[in-house]
Amino acid sequence: MKLATRMMQQNVGLVMAEGLGMEKLFCLAEVRFGLTVVSEVLHQLLVEKSIRNGQIVKRLLEAAGLLCDKCGSRQPK
């Protein structure tokens, strides 16, 4: 979770950058990994109830929310 959080935080600005070079592809791969972790954590938290909503989970979800806000996502958080 910490790695996914860091990857999303580091790539917030790069996701919206113009062009499609190697740096952008690497950025998109890291963001995709981070969002995959977010979906797994949400499932464990809300459906399976197998993890607790601690500080690490809170930081992960905040990073994902910030990423979605900066990208202009219209999907509800």
C-alpha positions in Angstrom: 0.0 0.0 0.0 2.8 2.4 0.8 4.4 1.8 -2.6 1.1 2.4 -4.4 0.5 5.6 -2.4 4.0 6.9 -3.3 3.6 6.0 -7.0 0.3 7.9 -7.2 1.6 10.9 -5.3 4.7 11.2 -7.5 2.8 10.9 -10.8 0.0 13.3 -10.2 1.5 16.0 -12.4 2.9 13.6 -15.1 -0.4 11.9 -15.8 -1.7 15.1 -17.5 1.5 15.9 -19.3 1.5 16.2 -23.1 3.1 13.6 -25.3 3.6 9.9 -25.0 7.2 9.1 -24.3 8.8 6.5 -22.1 8.5 8.7 -19.0 4.7 9.1 -19.6 4.3 5.3 -20.2 6.2 4.5 -17.0 4.0 7.0 -15.2 0.8 5.5 -16.5 2.0 2.0 -15.5 2.7 3.2 -12.0 -0.7 5.0 -11.7 -2.5 1.9 -13.0 -0.7 -0.2 -10.4 -1.7 2.2 -7.7 -5.4 2.3 -8.8 -5.4 -1.5 -8.9 -4.2 -1.6 -5.3 -6.9 0.9 -4.4 -9.6 -1.3 -5.9 -8.3 -4.3 -4.0 -8.1 -2.4 -0.7 -11.6 -1.1 -1.1 -12.9 -4.6 -1.8 -11.1 -5.9 1.3 -12.3 -3.0 3.4 -15.9 -2.8 2.4 -16.9 -6.3 1.1 -14.6 -8.8 2.9 -14.1 -6.6 5.9 -10.7 -8.2 6.3 -8.7 -5.0 6.9 -9.2 -2.0 9.0 -9.3 1.6 8.0 -6.0 2.7 9.4 -3.6 5.5 8.5 -2.0 3.7 5.6 -5.4 3.0 4.0 -6.4 6.6 4.6 -3.2 7.9 2.9 -3.8 5.5 -0.1 -7.3 6.6 -0.6 -6.4 10.3 -0.3 -3.7 9.9 -2.9 -6.1 8.2 -5.2 -8.7 11.0 -4.6 -6.1 13.7 -5.4 -5.0 11.9 -8.5 -8.6 11.7 -9.7 -9.2 15.4 -8.9 -6.1 16.6 -10.7 -7.0 14.5 -13.8 -10.5 16.0 -14.0 -12.2 12.6 -13.4 -16.0 13.0 -13.4 -16.5 9.7 -11.6 -17.7 10.0 -8.0 -15.1 9.3 -5.3 
